């Protein structure tokens, strides 16, 4: 929870005035890996995000260990052998939406978010495409993108290439509400 406060206060300090901030504390983050022997699926419902429409800044954070697998042994190996989640507990994206979206107009908008993705302690500059839906004041963002394991020094032993793909598909679904500073539970 500390990370969301850090992100929020960073956005506040960068921005002038008192901007409207939108937060999401239950973003759905899923990963999928297709391999010859077995597909790997995991889902977290605890991703956190802050969006500042005045600046376009968009930050995401998800605990690696919050990703739930259908098979317990997969989850254990994922956290201990590949992601080392005790050492690198979170995946973080800090970026900026390149388009200005008028939040007073309902619609579905294609967005491009340029920023830094940190996974397994390695930060890579990325531009991720997604969609923003605005309907009756509710903002929902979705995205699907690939993360290359070798880009983040996630080593897959040669013997396991049939079990784990080199690229992991990530799906994000986040619904935002206007941040209320009097509500301390963000």
N, C-alpha and C positions, 0 to 999 in steps of 0.2 A: 504494500500500500504506500510505502514511502516514495517509491519511484513515481507514482502518479502525482503526488504532491510536488516533487521536484520538477516534473515536467510542467505542471500547472504554474508554479511560481516562476519558472524560466520564461514561459510564454507571457506571463504578466509583466515581468521585468523588461522584456524586449519590446512590448507594445506600449504605445502611448495612450493616455486616457484610461478609461475603464471599459475594455472591450467585452462583448458578449462571447463567452467561451462555452463550448459544448463538450460534454463528457460522455463516455461510455465505459461502464465497468464490467460488462458481461459480453464482450465481443466474442463471437464464435470463430475460432481459428482451427482449421483442420489441415492435416497433411496427408498426402497420398504418395505412395511409391509403388510402381508396378515393376515386378521382377518376374523372371521365368518361373520360379518355384512358388512364390507366395507374395500377394499384395500386402502392403502395410498401410493401415489406416489408423489415425488417431485424431481426437477432437478435444479442444479445451473450450469451455464456456466462460473463461475468466480473464480474457484479454482486456486490457484497459487502454483507453485512448482519450486524447484531448485535441479538440479542433478549434482554431481561432480563425473565424471567417474574415476578420479584418485584415489579417496578414497572410492567410492561406496555410499557416503552420499546422501540421498534423503529426502527432506523435502516437506511437503504439508501443505497448509492452505486454509480453506474455511470459508467464513462468513456464519453463521447459517441462518441469515435472508435473504441470497441470494437464499435459496432453495425456488423454486416456486411451489405451489400446484395448482391443477385444481380448487379447491374450496377455496375461500377467508377465510371462517370461519375455515377451517382446518389449513391454514397457520397461522392464528391469534392464535389459541389454541396451535399449535406446538411451536411457538415462545414464547408465554407468559406463558402457563401452564406447558409445559414439558421441553423445552430446556432453558427457561429463558434467551433468547438470548441478552437481555439488560445487564444481569450480566455476561454471558458467551458467548461473541459474536462470537468466532471462534472455529472450530475443527482443531486440529493441529496434524500432524504426523511427527516425526523426527526419521529417521532410517538409516539403511545402507544395501545396496544390498549385499547379501552374496557371490554371484558369480561375477567373473570378466568377463565382456563382452567386446569383441573386437569390438569396434565401426567401424572398417574399413571393417568388414565382414557383408554383408547383411544376415539377417535371423530373425527367431522368436525364442526367448530364454525364457525358464521358469526361473523366478527369485523368490527368497525369500528375503523379506525385514524385518529385525529385528529392532525393535525400540519401541518408546513410542507413544501411541495414547492418546491425551487429548481431552475429550469431556465432556461438562457440568462441567468443572473444575476438573475432576478426570482423572488422568493419569494411564494408564495400559500398561504394557509391552506386545507387540504383535509381532508375526511373521506372515506376510501376504504374500501369494503367488500371483504371477501375471505373466504377460508376457511382454517382451520387444521386440519390432519389430524395426529392423534397416533396412532401405531401402534408398539407395542413400544419405546417410548422415542424414536422418530424423529419429529421435528417437520417438517412440510412446510406452507408457506404459499403460497397462490395468490391472485391478484387480477387483475381487468380493470377498467380505468377510462379515461376520456377526458381528454386534455389539449388545451385550446383554445390554439392558437398565439398568438392575440392577447393572451391573458392573460400570456404570457411574452415579449411584444414580439418574437416571431418573425415577421418581415415576409414576406409572400408577395405578390410583384408581381401586379397585376391580370391580366396576360397569362398567368400560370401557374395561375390558379384552376382551370383544367380539368385540370391535372396533379397538384395537391396540394390535399388537403382541409384545411379550417380546423381540424378536430378530428382528433387522432391517437389511435388506440386503443393502449393500453399493456397488455401482459400480463406478469405476474411469476410465476415459479415458483422457490421457494427451499427447499432442504432443509438443515436445521440439524443441527449436532453440538455436543455440550457442549464449551465452551471449556476447553482444558487449558493453564494458564499456563506449564507446563514446556515446552510446544511453542511455540517462538518464531515459527513460520512462519504462525501464525493461518490 
